[in-house]
């Protein structure tokens, strides 16, 4: 699975405190049956029957069933979604829920699983051309800087215009490095009175190429030389170095936040200004190359449910990549969830209708019999240590550490009598093998791409998900071994997975998701939607949204 744009780093200390002392906020009351609407496929008897059954046993008002006209199959054309399905659902909500009481939609058997990528249009082509234009402008600026460096400290200019062909970024970076070193050598050979102004000019040009990072590296080297010579570091130099380092840290945080937003002109303008100030023209071109590759890849597909969550948004939102999930707990206290009304969505679907209905029955049975009990299996890969050095946020190491933090936090809860789960952690590269996981109530681990390993004997009501790239690409293909389908066949009541390649950070962090789930205060839907980062993206939650694994509070 590719590692994507970074997210803010995991702090194990904060994670453990969340797991050990999780408490709900007053603003987030648990999801109620009357706040749920069920989306069924019009004209499909089994779909409507499952919707009616769910309403009956969960006390959801039957008038909260919305029937939509969709074709058979798991994949829906983007244009069909845009011009037919989306308007139909939106009209139904506007007519039947004028008070906006509905917080969660449940898609059921017969409703498509995913929406295909959008075909290229004028809007996407204009955005790609804009990115390429921004890149070309900066390449021209770098070529001019290379010429200035070649002339700096020379007795006369190189003459002529030289090669007018625009080199690529790597070639230009090598050329600039060569010109920079040559200029340094020429200047160092000059008399002091001639050298000083040229050194200042050289620093200006180098900063334009590499940004404040060049200054930071130069200061760090200067400080190291002074310390190596047992000399005191001047207070002014130390202050400037720390200020610049703080600025670099703030830039990194800003860049992470910006890259979690949907691509777009305004976001890109802010990002490029910040990037160019901190890592120069070379850094800006590198970032633009990444954005051009994203635009060319046309990552506009999504799970049906994830797109459905934004059905009340204005329809012209950016489809490329993702939109932020304003139901995430990071937005508590913000008006954004109200300004951009976002609905939770869960799915009652499975390889067979019987299994889909069983998701409801298993959830109710667990709730009425005192809650889920059994073992919690966590399958890490040995890529990180809980108290090791900081991992690149969103990386394999980062998520492996999240699994370790989950194990540590859950053990603390168990030791204090606040959790019924015995924790079994495997931190070795190998996966759990058949027979390794009896009495499984909860599971999270990785990495076996689209190849289920039948290591589990799941108890009724189990919740499990596997961190890999293709695990919900189908729920109905008979010979598929993707994890979501096979977990459902193996007896779990809830699972999570992507319908297309999601990138790792699309998954809820295990430590966050399971902390919410075992708090006893959240339903399954709330635990998921409070911990997933993006909407209009690839992930899907399969299971009864009202399921409370720790038992009913009625």
MIBAZA-889695 format. One record per residue (C-alpha): y, x, z; residue in one letter. Coordinates in nm, 2 decimals, padded with zeros to 4 digits. Layout:
<nodes>
- Y;X;Z;a
...
</nodes>
This chain:
<nodes>
- 00.00;00.00;00.00;x
- 00.34;00.15;-00.10;x
- 00.57;00.23;00.19;x
- 00.91;00.06;00.12;x
- 01.27;00.07;00.22;x
- 01.28;00.16;00.58;x
- 01.34;-00.07;00.88;x
- 01.48;00.00;01.22;x
- 01.25;00.22;01.43;x
- 01.00;00.10;01.68;x
- 01.08;00.18;02.04;x
- 00.75;00.18;02.23;x
- 00.93;00.14;02.56;x
- 01.11;-00.18;02.45;x
- 00.79;-00.31;02.29;x
- 00.59;-00.27;02.61;x
- 00.86;-00.44;02.81;x
- 00.85;-00.73;02.57;x
- 00.48;-00.76;02.59;x
- 00.47;-00.72;02.97;x
- 00.76;-00.96;03.04;x
- 00.81;-01.18;02.75;x
- 01.01;-01.49;02.82;x
- 01.14;-01.76;02.57;x
- 01.51;-01.81;02.53;x
- 01.66;-02.14;02.61;x
- 01.78;-02.19;02.25;x
- 01.43;-02.20;02.10;x
- 01.23;-02.50;02.22;x
- 00.87;-02.52;02.11;x
- 00.80;-02.69;01.78;x
- 00.72;-03.06;01.82;x
- 00.50;-03.29;01.60;x
- 00.80;-03.50;01.50;x
- 00.97;-03.19;01.37;x
- 00.69;-03.13;01.12;x
- 00.66;-03.26;00.76;x
- 00.35;-03.23;00.55;x
- 00.36;-03.14;00.18;x
- 00.07;-03.27;-00.02;x
- -00.02;-03.27;-00.39;x
- 00.05;-03.61;-00.56;x
- -00.24;-03.77;-00.72;x
- -00.50;-03.55;-00.55;x
- -00.70;-03.76;-00.31;x
- -00.83;-03.47;-00.10;x
- -00.49;-03.33;-00.05;x
- -00.34;-03.66;00.07;x
- -00.65;-03.73;00.29;x
- -00.60;-03.39;00.47;x
- -00.23;-03.46;00.51;x
- -00.31;-03.80;00.67;x
- -00.57;-03.65;00.89;x
- -00.34;-03.39;01.02;x
- -00.07;-03.65;01.09;x
- -00.32;-03.86;01.28;x
- -00.47;-03.60;01.51;x
- -00.14;-03.41;01.56;x
- 00.08;-03.72;01.61;x
- 00.30;-03.63;01.31;x
- 00.47;-03.94;01.18;x
- 00.30;-04.05;00.86;x
- 00.64;-04.11;00.70;x
- 00.67;-03.73;00.72;x
- 00.43;-03.68;00.43;x
- 00.60;-03.56;00.12;x
- 00.39;-03.58;-00.20;x
- 00.49;-03.35;-00.49;x
- 00.38;-03.34;-00.85;x
- 00.21;-03.00;-00.90;x
- -00.05;-02.87;-01.15;x
- -00.40;-02.76;-01.04;x
- -00.45;-02.40;-00.96;x
- -00.32;-02.14;-00.72;x
- -00.03;-02.01;-00.93;x
- 00.28;-02.20;-01.03;x
- 00.52;-02.11;-01.31;x
- 00.86;-02.01;-01.18;x
- 01.04;-02.25;-01.41;x
- 00.82;-02.54;-01.29;x
- 00.91;-02.45;-00.94;x
- 01.28;-02.43;-01.02;x
- 01.32;-02.74;-01.23;x
- 01.06;-02.98;-01.09;x
- 00.91;-02.89;-00.75;x
- 01.21;-02.75;-00.57;x
- 01.44;-03.05;-00.66;x
- 01.17;-03.29;-00.57;x
- 01.12;-03.15;-00.22;x
- 01.49;-03.12;-00.16;x
- 01.56;-03.48;-00.26;x
- 01.28;-03.59;-00.03;x
- 01.43;-03.40;00.27;x
- 01.78;-03.53;00.20;x
- 01.66;-03.89;00.19;x
- 01.40;-03.88;00.47;x
- 01.56;-03.63;00.71;x
- 01.94;-03.68;00.70;x
- 01.96;-03.57;01.07;x
- 01.79;-03.24;00.98;x
- 01.53;-03.28;01.26;x
- 01.25;-03.13;01.05;x
- 01.19;-02.77;01.13;x
- 00.86;-02.70;00.97;x
- 00.67;-02.79;00.65;x
- 00.30;-02.78;00.62;x
- 00.15;-02.73;00.27;x
- -00.21;-02.85;00.24;x
- -00.51;-02.82;00.01;x
- -00.41;-02.87;-00.35;x
- -00.06;-02.73;-00.33;x
- -00.02;-02.40;-00.52;x
- -00.04;-02.07;-00.33;x
- 00.21;-01.86;-00.52;x
- 00.49;-01.87;-00.77;x
- 00.49;-01.63;-01.07;x
- 00.77;-01.38;-01.13;x
- 01.07;-01.52;-01.31;x
- 01.11;-01.42;-01.68;x
- 01.39;-01.18;-01.76;x
- 01.72;-01.36;-01.83;x
- 02.08;-01.28;-01.89;x
- 02.16;-01.25;-01.52;x
- 01.88;-01.00;-01.45;x
- 01.97;-00.80;-01.77;x
- 02.34;-00.79;-01.67;x
- 02.25;-00.66;-01.32;x
- 02.02;-00.39;-01.46;x
- 02.30;-00.28;-01.70;x
- 02.54;-00.27;-01.41;x
- 02.31;-00.04;-01.22;x
- 02.27;00.19;-01.52;x
- 02.64;00.19;-01.57;x
- 02.70;00.30;-01.21;x
- 02.45;00.58;-01.26;x
- 02.60;00.70;-01.58;x
- 02.95;00.72;-01.43;x
- 02.82;00.94;-01.15;x
- 02.62;01.16;-01.39;x
- 02.94;01.22;-01.58;x
- 03.12;01.31;-01.26;x
- 02.85;01.55;-01.16;x
- 02.87;01.72;-01.50;x
- 03.24;01.77;-01.45;x
- 03.18;01.91;-01.10;x
- 02.93;02.16;-01.25;x
- 03.19;02.27;-01.50;x
- 03.44;02.32;-01.21;x
- 03.19;02.52;-01.02;x
- 03.13;02.74;-01.32;x
- 03.50;02.81;-01.35;x
- 03.56;02.87;-00.98;x
- 03.63;03.23;-00.90;x
- 03.58;03.33;-01.26;x
- 03.84;03.54;-01.44;x
- 03.84;03.29;-01.73;x
- 03.67;02.96;-01.81;x
- 03.34;02.95;-01.99;x
- 03.52;02.82;-02.30;x
- 03.42;02.52;-02.52;x
- 03.28;02.19;-02.40;x
- 02.92;02.31;-02.39;x
- 02.63;02.07;-02.43;x
- 02.75;01.71;-02.43;x
- 02.40;01.57;-02.38;x
- 02.37;01.41;-02.04;x
- 02.10;01.58;-01.83;x
- 01.87;01.39;-01.59;x
- 01.92;01.40;-01.22;x
- 01.67;01.67;-01.14;x
- 01.81;01.90;-01.42;x
- 02.16;01.84;-01.30;x
- 02.07;01.91;-00.94;x
- 01.92;02.25;-01.04;x
- 02.22;02.33;-01.25;x
- 02.46;02.24;-00.97;x
- 02.26;02.45;-00.72;x
- 02.27;02.75;-00.96;x
- 02.65;02.71;-01.03;x
- 02.71;02.68;-00.65;x
- 02.53;03.00;-00.57;x
- 02.70;03.18;-00.86;x
- 03.04;03.06;-00.74;x
- 02.96;03.18;-00.39;x
- 02.87;03.52;-00.51;x
- 03.19;03.55;-00.72;x
- 03.41;03.44;-00.44;x
- 03.25;03.66;-00.18;x
- 03.34;03.97;-00.40;x
- 03.71;03.88;-00.40;x
- 03.98;04.01;-00.17;x
- 04.03;03.80;00.15;x
- 04.37;03.66;00.04;x
- 04.22;03.53;-00.29;x
- 03.89;03.43;-00.13;x
- 04.02;03.18;00.13;x
- 04.17;02.91;-00.10;x
- 03.87;02.94;-00.33;x
- 03.63;02.89;-00.03;x
- 03.81;02.58;00.06;x
- 03.79;02.45;-00.29;x
- 03.42;02.54;-00.31;x
- 03.36;02.33;00.01;x
- 03.54;02.04;-00.15;x
- 03.33;02.05;-00.46;x
- 03.01;02.10;-00.26;x
- 03.09;01.80;-00.05;x
- 03.15;01.58;-00.36;x
- 02.81;01.68;-00.48;x
- 02.62;01.65;-00.15;x
- 02.85;01.45;00.08;x
- 02.90;01.50;00.45;x
- 02.55;01.62;00.47;x
- 02.66;01.95;00.32;x
- 02.92;02.00;00.59;x
- 02.66;01.91;00.86;x
- 02.41;02.16;00.72;x
- 02.68;02.43;00.70;x
- 02.79;02.37;01.06;x
- 02.43;02.37;01.18;x
- 02.37;02.71;01.01;x
- 02.69;02.85;01.16;x
- 02.59;02.74;01.51;x
- 02.25;02.89;01.47;x
- 02.40;03.22;01.36;x
- 02.63;03.22;01.66;x
- 02.35;03.15;01.90;x
- 02.12;03.41;01.74;x
- 02.39;03.66;01.80;x
- 02.43;03.54;02.17;x
- 02.78;03.43;02.10;x
- 02.95;03.12;02.23;x
- 02.98;02.82;02.00;x
- 03.35;02.72;01.98;x
- 03.42;02.39;02.14;x
- 03.60;02.26;01.83;x
- 03.30;02.35;01.61;x
- 03.06;02.18;01.86;x
- 03.27;01.87;01.87;x
- 03.30;01.85;01.50;x
- 02.92;01.90;01.45;x
- 02.83;01.63;01.70;x
- 03.08;01.38;01.55;x
- 02.94;01.45;01.20;x
- 02.59;01.41;01.33;x
- 02.68;01.08;01.49;x
- 02.83;00.97;01.16;x
- 02.51;01.06;00.98;x
- 02.30;00.86;01.23;x
- 02.53;00.56;01.19;x
- 02.50;00.59;00.81;x
- 02.12;00.59;00.83;x
- 02.13;00.27;01.04;x
- 02.38;00.10;00.79;x
- 02.17;00.20;00.49;x
- 01.86;00.05;00.66;x
- 02.04;-00.28;00.72;x
- 02.18;-00.29;00.37;x
- 01.84;-00.23;00.21;x
- 01.69;-00.52;00.40;x
- 01.93;-00.75;00.22;x
- 01.87;-00.89;-00.13;x
- 01.98;-00.67;-00.42;x
- 02.32;-00.77;-00.55;x
- 02.66;-00.65;-00.66;x
- 02.84;-00.68;-00.32;x
- 02.55;-00.52;-00.13;x
- 02.54;-00.23;-00.38;x
- 02.91;-00.16;-00.37;x
- 02.90;-00.12;00.01;x
- 02.58;00.08;-00.01;x
- 02.71;00.32;-00.28;x
- 03.04;00.38;-00.09;x
- 02.85;00.47;00.23;x
- 02.59;00.68;00.05;x
- 02.84;00.87;-00.16;x
- 03.04;00.96;00.15;x
- 02.74;01.08;00.34;x
- 02.50;01.23;00.08;x
- 02.73;01.27;-00.22;x
- 02.70;01.19;-00.59;x
- 02.35;01.33;-00.60;x
- 02.24;01.10;-00.32;x
- 02.41;00.80;-00.49;x
- 02.23;00.87;-00.82;x
- 01.90;00.90;-00.64;x
- 01.95;00.56;-00.47;x
- 02.06;00.41;-00.80;x
- 01.74;00.54;-00.96;x
- 01.54;00.35;-00.69;x
- 01.73;00.03;-00.75;x
- 01.69;00.05;-01.13;x
- 01.32;00.10;-01.08;x
- 01.31;-00.21;-00.86;x
- 01.51;-00.42;-01.12;x
- 01.28;-00.31;-01.40;x
- 00.97;-00.39;-01.20;x
- 01.09;-00.75;-01.17;x
- 00.97;-00.82;-00.82;x
- 01.06;-01.19;-00.83;x
- 00.72;-01.34;-00.75;x
- 00.67;-01.51;-00.42;x
- 00.43;-01.72;-00.21;x
- 00.49;-02.09;-00.26;x
- 00.54;-02.13;00.11;x
- 00.80;-01.85;00.14;x
- 01.01;-01.99;-00.14;x
- 00.97;-02.34;00.01;x
- 01.13;-02.22;00.33;x
- 01.46;-02.18;00.14;x
- 01.44;-02.52;-00.03;x
- 01.77;-02.63;00.14;x
- 01.96;-02.31;00.03;x
- 02.19;-02.31;-00.27;x
- 01.96;-02.26;-00.57;x
- 02.14;-01.95;-00.71;x
- 02.02;-01.70;-00.45;x
- 01.89;-01.37;-00.58;x
- 01.52;-01.37;-00.66;x
- 01.48;-01.00;-00.70;x
- 01.29;-00.87;-00.40;x
- 01.36;-01.07;-00.09;x
- 01.60;-01.27;00.12;x
- 01.64;-01.21;00.50;x
- 01.45;-01.44;00.73;x
- 01.72;-01.60;00.95;x
- 01.46;-01.75;01.18;x
- 01.37;-01.39;01.29;x
- 01.45;-01.34;01.65;x
- 01.70;-01.07;01.55;x
- 01.93;-01.36;01.45;x
- 01.92;-01.55;01.78;x
- 02.27;-01.64;01.88;x
- 02.39;-01.62;01.52;x
- 02.52;-01.91;01.31;x
- 02.33;-01.79;01.00;x
- 02.02;-02.00;01.07;x
- 02.25;-02.31;01.07;x
- 02.46;-02.20;00.78;x
- 02.16;-02.12;00.57;x
- 01.91;-02.38;00.68;x
- 01.56;-02.22;00.68;x
- 01.24;-02.41;00.74;x
- 00.92;-02.27;00.89;x
- 00.62;-02.32;00.66;x
- 00.25;-02.29;00.73;x
- -00.05;-02.37;00.51;x
- -00.37;-02.58;00.58;x
- -00.58;-02.43;00.30;x
- -00.91;-02.25;00.27;x
- -01.20;-02.18;00.03;x
- -01.34;-02.53;00.10;x
- -01.18;-02.86;00.21;x
- -01.42;-02.85;00.51;x
- -01.28;-02.52;00.62;x
- -00.93;-02.63;00.57;x
- -00.99;-02.93;00.80;x
- -01.16;-02.70;01.04;x
- -00.84;-02.51;01.10;x
- -00.69;-02.82;01.26;x
- -01.00;-02.91;01.46;x
- -01.05;-02.55;01.60;x
- -00.69;-02.53;01.71;x
- -00.70;-02.87;01.90;x
- -01.03;-02.78;02.06;x
- -00.90;-02.45;02.19;x
- -00.59;-02.61;02.33;x
- -00.78;-02.89;02.51;x
- -01.04;-02.65;02.66;x
- -00.80;-02.42;02.83;x
- -00.70;-02.17;02.56;x
- -00.84;-01.89;02.36;x
- -01.06;-01.64;02.53;x
- -01.25;-01.33;02.41;x
- -01.18;-00.98;02.29;x
- -00.88;-00.84;02.11;x
- -00.98;-00.59;01.85;x
- -00.72;-00.35;01.71;x
- -00.82;-00.11;01.43;x
- -00.56;00.17;01.40;x
- -00.61;00.47;01.17;x
- -00.53;00.77;01.39;x
- -00.20;00.83;01.21;x
- 00.03;00.82;01.51;x
- 00.06;00.86;01.89;x
- 00.23;00.61;02.11;x
- 00.46;00.87;02.26;x
- 00.46;01.10;01.96;x
- 00.76;01.21;01.75;x
- 00.96;00.94;01.58;x
- 00.80;00.80;01.27;x
- 00.97;00.71;00.95;x
- 01.05;00.34;01.00;x
- 00.83;00.12;00.78;x
- 00.59;00.40;00.72;x
- 00.21;00.40;00.78;x
- 00.27;00.60;01.10;x
- 00.52;00.35;01.22;x
- 00.28;00.05;01.18;x
- -00.01;00.25;01.32;x
- 00.20;00.31;01.63;x
- 00.28;-00.06;01.64;x
- -00.10;-00.12;01.68;x
- -00.11;00.13;01.96;x
- 00.18;-00.04;02.13;x
- 00.01;-00.37;02.10;x
- -00.30;-00.24;02.27;x
- -00.10;-00.08;02.55;x
- 00.11;-00.39;02.61;x
- -00.19;-00.63;02.60;x
- -00.37;-00.41;02.85;x
- -00.08;-00.43;03.08;x
- -00.08;-00.81;03.05;x
- -00.46;-00.82;03.12;x
- -00.43;-00.59;03.42;x
- -00.17;-00.82;03.57;x
- -00.39;-01.13;03.51;x
- -00.15;-01.27;03.24;x
- -00.39;-01.24;02.95;x
- -00.76;-01.34;02.91;x
- -00.83;-01.08;02.64;x
- -01.02;-00.76;02.68;x
- -00.87;-00.50;02.45;x
- -01.08;-00.29;02.22;x
- -00.88;-00.02;02.03;x
- -01.03;00.20;01.76;x
- -00.78;00.48;01.67;x
- -01.01;00.66;01.43;x
- -00.97;00.65;01.05;x
- -01.29;00.46;01.00;x
- -01.29;00.08;01.01;x
- -01.49;-00.14;01.25;x
- -01.84;-00.19;01.10;x
- -02.08;-00.48;01.10;x
- -02.19;-00.56;01.46;x
- -01.90;-00.38;01.62;x
- -01.69;-00.68;01.71;x
- -01.86;-00.96;01.90;x
- -01.67;-01.23;02.08;x
- -01.36;-01.17;01.87;x
- -01.06;-01.38;01.96;x
- -00.78;-01.17;01.81;x
- -00.78;-00.90;01.55;x
- -00.54;-00.68;01.36;x
- -00.61;-00.36;01.18;x
- -00.63;-00.17;00.85;x
- -00.70;-00.04;00.58;x
- -00.95;-00.18;00.33;x
- -00.78;-00.31;00.01;x
- -00.93;-00.65;-00.10;x
- -01.26;-00.56;00.05;x
- -01.35;-00.75;00.37;x
- -01.57;-00.57;00.62;x
- -01.78;-00.82;00.81;x
- -01.76;-00.66;01.15;x
- -01.68;-00.97;01.35;x
- -01.83;-01.26;01.54;x
- -01.52;-01.48;01.58;x
- -01.49;-01.73;01.86;x
- -01.35;-02.08;01.76;x
- -00.97;-02.06;01.73;x
- -00.95;-01.69;01.65;x
- -00.64;-01.54;01.50;x
- -00.67;-01.24;01.27;x
- -00.49;-01.05;01.00;x
- -00.55;-00.72;00.81;x
- -00.27;-00.50;00.69;x
- -00.33;-00.45;00.32;x
- -00.17;-00.53;-00.01;x
- -00.38;-00.81;-00.17;x
- -00.53;-01.01;00.11;x
- -00.40;-01.36;00.01;x
- -00.39;-01.32;-00.36;x
- -00.65;-01.60;-00.37;x
- -00.81;-01.84;-00.13;x
- -01.04;-02.01;-00.37;x
- -01.19;-01.76;-00.61;x
- -01.56;-01.76;-00.53;x
- -01.64;-01.39;-00.57;x
- -01.32;-01.26;-00.40;x
- -01.35;-01.03;-00.10;x
- -00.98;-01.04;00.00;x
- -00.94;-01.05;00.38;x
- -00.77;-01.39;00.42;x
- -01.03;-01.58;00.22;x
- -01.32;-01.40;00.39;x
- -01.17;-01.43;00.74;x
- -01.14;-01.81;00.69;x
- -01.50;-01.82;00.57;x
- -01.60;-01.62;00.87;x
- -01.44;-01.87;01.11;x
- -01.09;-01.77;01.20;x
- -00.84;-02.05;01.27;x
- -00.53;-01.86;01.15;x
- -00.45;-01.56;00.93;x
- -00.16;-01.39;00.75;x
- -00.15;-01.21;00.41;x
- 00.04;-01.14;00.09;x
- -00.01;-01.32;-00.24;x
- 00.13;-01.02;-00.44;x
- 00.21;-00.66;-00.33;x
- 00.44;-00.71;-00.03;x
- 00.52;-00.36;00.10;x
- 00.42;-00.29;00.45;x
- 00.73;-00.41;00.63;x
- 00.68;-00.76;00.50;x
- 00.40;-00.80;00.76;x
- 00.50;-00.91;01.11;x
- 00.48;-00.61;01.34;x
- 00.16;-00.66;01.54;x
- 00.32;-00.58;01.87;x
- 00.59;-00.84;01.80;x
- 00.37;-01.11;01.66;x
- 00.10;-01.10;01.92;x
- 00.36;-01.08;02.20;x
- 00.51;-01.41;02.08;x
- 00.16;-01.56;02.03;x
- 00.02;-01.49;02.37;x
- 00.34;-01.58;02.56;x
- 00.21;-01.93;02.60;x
- 00.56;-02.06;02.50;x
- 00.53;-02.04;02.12;x
- 00.33;-02.22;01.85;x
- 00.16;-02.03;01.58;x
- 00.44;-02.11;01.33;x
- 00.71;-01.99;01.57;x
- 00.53;-01.66;01.65;x
- 00.51;-01.59;01.28;x
- 00.85;-01.69;01.17;x
- 01.02;-01.51;01.46;x
- 00.86;-01.18;01.36;x
- 00.85;-01.18;00.98;x
- 01.14;-01.00;00.81;x
- 01.18;-01.17;00.47;x
- 01.17;-01.50;00.28;x
- 01.15;-01.56;-00.09;x
- 00.88;-01.30;-00.07;x
- 00.50;-01.25;-00.07;x
- 00.37;-01.35;00.28;x
- 00.18;-01.67;00.37;x
- 00.07;-01.81;00.71;x
- -00.26;-02.00;00.70;x
- -00.33;-02.22;01.00;x
- -00.21;-02.52;01.20;x
- 00.16;-02.45;01.28;x
- 00.14;-02.65;01.60;x
- -00.15;-02.43;01.73;x
- -00.09;-02.29;02.08;x
- -00.38;-02.04;02.14;x
- -00.30;-02.01;02.51;x
- -00.36;-02.38;02.56;x
- -00.17;-02.70;02.54;x
- 00.13;-02.76;02.78;x
- 00.10;-03.13;02.75;x
</nodes>
